[in-house]
Amino acid sequence: MLDSLLNITKVTELRNKVVYTLLMFIVFRLGIHIPVPGVEASVIESLFTSGNLFGLLDLFAGGALSKFSIFAMSITPYINASIIMQLLGAVVPTFEAWSKDGEEGRKKIAKVTRYGTVILGFIQAFGMTYALRASNALIDNSFMSVIWISIILTAGTCLLMWVGEQITAHGIGNGISLIIFAGIVARFPDGVQTIYQYLQVGTINVFQAILFAIIAVAMIVLVIAVTQGQRRIPIQYAKRVVGRKMYGGHSTFLPLKVNQAGVIPIIFASSILMFPATLAQFVQVPWVQTVASYFQWGTPIQTILYAVLILFFTYFYTAISINITDMADNMKKHGGFIPGIRPGKPTADYVDRVMTRITLVGAFFLAFVAILPNMIGGLTGIQGVYFGGTALLIVVGVALDTMQQVESLVLTRQYKGFVK
């Protein structure tokens, strides 16, 4: 492995990409420590607890939201705009045509996504700032102050969007994903420090710390295995003679991922269930407080609803993101068929049946990973250290994707790859 890492420095193109990506990370981390003017930092910190929506957003922002810096909203509006565009691509004919129009269509979708990011970013920034105004977190409570802070937060998100696109174009990996990855990984030293402080004061013992480390390593291995897991359906292409050339006659496979939905179901379910607890911080009404108490993080009702919503959103997002009918039609047009299955609708029905079964496994896996932090806290007694769920899936997924891109670049320069 050490030899493989040293080989990276010998490939000039790859070395330049890695250095450029690291420089963009420095810009991101510097922006986290630039505070937005006119905000009371002490009031902001009191709003961030483990069971509300602000805590989830702060996780994606790498701590920028709790500091209320210019990158407080992180890249979340861009992610929301991208998800909305993907969902609209399944119902709006224009967007669907763009998605099938190659590079030109992707440029149009990217342009609309950027405009959507600005609009969603300003709406989110205005709502967040107005809520902070109600909590007396602003030094100046005038309406113009709210507008000014909202513009600053929106500009910070646009700058991060530009940084992510530059990483994708000139660096290594997907820039937007790497920004989220960097934000989550930046919280790792805080977690280690918390465990060390627990050991010092005697809150936990060495055995509990070792048990936590063993569970962490085991879960990382499990997440990697499921993330890489595929159900490969064999496909045979018939031979075709065009002029003097023969095409087809080869076999391949259709890869169906076990976790096709990725981390999206957990994000959707978390946002819905954390909303009552977040609302209760600003609405001091008895019945609102009572309802919010049932949805506090870790309660039985919250845990059950969390798992059920993840199962639902896994199937929903998988159905939206994969068009099995088009997949079967394209296979038929190119002379492909699944051995023993007739082309056309029977192929679509067969793929849909297989996809439904493996999605069930992926849905239960996501639900298990999502409630993992509660289980780890109960087994080890370590509270306040977030491990599992959204963060684990994002970190592992982005790391695997980036390593595969590094592997492809290394293989173009030498026969021995980077990843074994």
Phi, psi and omega in degrees: 000320179298319177298320179295320178295321178293330180294333179299320181291342181275341179268109187300314182298315181292320179299318179295321178296317180295316180297318179297318179297318179295322178296321177293325175298321179297318177300317180298313183291327177293320180296332179296332183263011176260106186285153174282129182291149175088020183234138177279110184295324182294323179290322180298314183298329181288344182277347188261103174241169186287346186248019179238173185292328179298323179296321178293317180294325179293329177297315178293329184276359179067030180091000182290330182287319179294333174273348185050057178271182181294340177259028187301324181273355181053218183257013185303315178301324178294319178297316179299317179296321179294318179295318179298317178297322179293320178291320179292333178297339180271347184236337181261119183302322181297313180293326178294321178293321177298320182294339180259007187261019176071214185295321180297319178294322178295325177295320178295317179296319179297322180294314179295323179297321179296314178298320178296325178297317180297316182294309180296323179298317180292320178298314179295318180295318180295315179298318180295315182292322179294323177294322177293328176297321178292336179267009181058037179268353180259140178292319177246115184270013180289159181294324179295328176295320177298316179297316182297314179296322179297320179295319179297315180296320178295319178297322177298319177295319178296322178295319178294323177298318178296317178300316179297318179293324178293323176296318179296321184281320188241349181255209181239132178089182178275118188299315182298315179295322181292328177296315177296318178302314181295323179294319180290314181296330180296340179275352183299314178301326177296320178296317178297319179296321178297316178297320179297320178294322176299319179294320182295317182274354177086013178295322175231165177251178183296322180300318180294322178294319179294319178298320177298316180295320180296315179297320180298313180296318180297321181290324177297317178297317180296317181296320178298316182297316182286321179299322180274350184294136180222152169251110185265111179268122182293140179231133178245132178255130181288154179284137178228138179253117178240108185068238179257006182250150179249129180244158177080204180080009181248166179242148178213199179214157177257110182277121175248116184286143178294316178253075184288329185279347180066225185262358185302314180302322180293320179296314179299310182296319180296317182298319181292314185283335178276347182298315179301317180295324178290319180297324182295339178288337183250341181248104182270066178244134186305314184290330176293318178296323179294314178297318181296329180296330178287339183256013176298146184301125175100351178287155182304316181297316180297318182295317180295312179297324179301311180295318181295316180295323178295318177300316181295310184291332176297312179292321182296310184290325177296319179295325181286319188279340181240121176261095186292326180297314177296323179299316180291322179294317179296322178297319180293320181297327182265013176077022180262150178205155175271126181307125179088357181237131179289145178295162178092226184296319177301323177294316179298318179296320180294313180296321179296321179294318178293318181296321179297320182290315182285334176294327177299317177296315179297323180294316178295325177296314179298319179297319179295315180294326182292320181270004181302318180304322178295320181292318180295319179298321179288325183282320187257343183077008180267110179251153177087000177246108184279123176215124179120185176060227186301313184299314183296316181294319180294313183298313181293315181298314180293320180297317180295317180296318180294318180295325178293323177292321176298319179300316182294323178290321180293321182294336177286346181251338181208160183284326181281124183279185182263317182261130178262000000 
